Amino acid sequence: MSQIEIGKKVPDWNAESNQGTLSLKDFAEKKLVLYFYPKDSTPGCTTEAQNFRDSIEEFSQLNTAVVGVSRDSLKSHDNFSTKQDLPFALISDPDETLCELFGVMKLKNMYGKQVRGIERSTFVIDENGILQQEWRGVKVPQHVETVLAFIRGLN
């Protein structure tokens, strides 16, 4: 169950990333796109990360930071980030603290078995820490363009 809702302040959090410890307070002067994805170096997750990477200049011009979150280890994030030349941080959430805060853990069917995993989701938090938008069950094609269009509308 999500502990956040659109129009409300997001509780501060601390998390380890491949670029050091991050908290919501680190983004107080910017908007933050926090995107949750299932697993490093899988086809959909790689495409999504590349799409965010390829649009990072426009996000920066809109005073917006991008941060990815999965349950993968920092070592996995380092490898993924280096291989894909990602200019943004990837948070490692192995204990699912952030995943639970944002309510992205779901039961999924994988090869006929029920497994718990991250539902691909994206959240936009403004400079005041208020959740402005969320997308759950994200499909990768055109998603980054949708997020950019929403942020352009906030400015």
C-alpha positions in Angstrom: 0.0 0.0 0.0 1.4 3.4 -1.0 2.0 6.0 1.7 2.0 8.8 -0.7 -0.7 10.6 -2.7 -0.8 13.3 -5.4 -1.0 16.8 -3.9 0.6 15.7 -0.6 4.1 16.1 0.8 6.3 13.0 0.3 8.0 11.9 3.5 11.7 12.5 3.4 13.8 9.4 2.8 17.5 8.4 2.7 18.8 5.7 0.3 22.1 4.5 -1.0 22.8 5.1 -4.7 25.7 4.5 -7.0 26.5 8.2 -6.5 26.4 8.2 -2.7 23.6 8.6 -0.1 20.6 10.5 -1.4 17.6 12.0 0.4 14.5 13.9 -0.8 16.0 17.0 0.8 18.9 16.8 -1.7 16.4 17.8 -4.4 14.8 20.8 -2.6 15.7 23.2 -5.3 14.6 21.0 -8.2 11.8 18.8 -9.4 12.5 15.1 -9.1 11.6 12.3 -11.4 11.9 9.1 -9.3 11.4 6.1 -11.5 11.2 2.5 -10.2 12.1 -0.3 -12.5 12.4 -4.1 -12.0 16.0 -5.0 -12.9 19.3 -3.7 -14.2 20.4 -4.8 -17.7 17.0 -6.3 -18.8 15.6 -5.2 -22.1 12.8 -3.0 -21.0 14.7 -1.5 -18.1 17.7 -0.8 -20.3 15.5 1.0 -22.9 13.8 3.0 -20.2 17.2 4.1 -18.7 18.5 5.0 -22.2 15.4 7.1 -22.9 15.9 9.0 -19.6 19.6 9.4 -20.4 18.9 10.7 -23.9 16.5 13.3 -22.6 18.6 14.4 -19.6 19.5 17.7 -21.2 15.8 18.7 -21.5 15.1 17.5 -17.9 18.1 19.7 -16.7 16.7 22.7 -18.6 13.4 22.2 -16.8 15.2 22.2 -13.4 14.5 18.5 -13.0 16.6 15.7 -11.6 16.1 12.0 -12.6 16.8 9.1 -10.3 16.2 5.4 -10.9 15.3 2.9 -8.2 15.5 -0.9 -8.2 16.3 -3.7 -5.7 19.6 -4.4 -7.5 22.9 -4.0 -5.6 25.1 -1.0 -5.8 27.7 -3.1 -7.8 25.0 -4.0 -10.3 24.0 -0.4 -10.6 27.6 0.7 -11.1 28.0 -1.9 -14.0 24.6 -0.9 -15.5 25.3 2.8 -15.2 28.8 2.5 -16.7 27.7 0.3 -19.6 24.8 2.6 -20.4 26.6 5.9 -19.7 23.8 7.0 -17.3 24.3 10.6 -16.0 21.9 10.1 -13.1 22.0 8.2 -9.8 20.5 4.7 -9.4 19.2 3.9 -5.9 19.7 0.4 -4.5 16.6 -0.6 -2.4 17.2 -4.3 -1.5 15.1 -4.0 1.7 12.3 -2.4 -0.3 12.0 0.7 2.0 11.4 3.1 -0.9 9.4 0.6 -2.9 7.0 0.2 0.1 6.8 4.0 0.6 5.7 4.4 -3.0 3.7 1.2 -3.1 5.4 -0.3 -6.2 5.8 -3.9 -5.0 3.3 -6.2 -6.8 2.7 -9.9 -7.3 3.6 -10.7 -10.9 3.3 -13.9 -13.0 6.7 -15.1 -14.3 6.8 -18.3 -16.2 3.6 -19.5 -14.5 4.8 -18.6 -10.9 3.7 -15.8 -8.7 6.7 -13.6 -7.8 7.0 -10.3 -6.0 8.5 -7.6 -8.0 8.6 -3.9 -8.8 5.8 -2.6 -10.9 7.4 -0.1 -13.3 6.3 3.3 -12.0 7.3 6.9 -12.2 6.7 9.8 -9.8 7.2 13.6 -10.2 7.9 15.5 -7.0 8.1 19.3 -7.1 10.6 21.6 -5.4 8.5 21.7 -2.2 8.4 17.9 -1.9 4.8 17.6 -3.1 3.9 14.6 -5.3 2.6 16.2 -8.5 2.0 13.1 -10.7 2.4 9.3 -10.7 2.3 6.7 -13.4 2.0 3.0 -12.5 2.2 -0.1 -14.6 4.3 2.0 -17.1 4.9 0.8 -20.6 8.4 2.0 -21.8 7.5 3.3 -25.3 6.8 7.1 -25.2 6.9 7.1 -21.4 9.8 9.6 -21.1 8.1 11.9 -23.6 4.9 11.8 -21.4 6.9 12.7 -18.3 8.6 15.6 -20.1 5.3 16.9 -21.4 3.9 16.8 -17.8 6.9 18.7 -16.4 6.8 21.3 -19.2 3.2 21.9 -18.1 4.3 22.5 -14.5 6.7 25.3 -15.6 
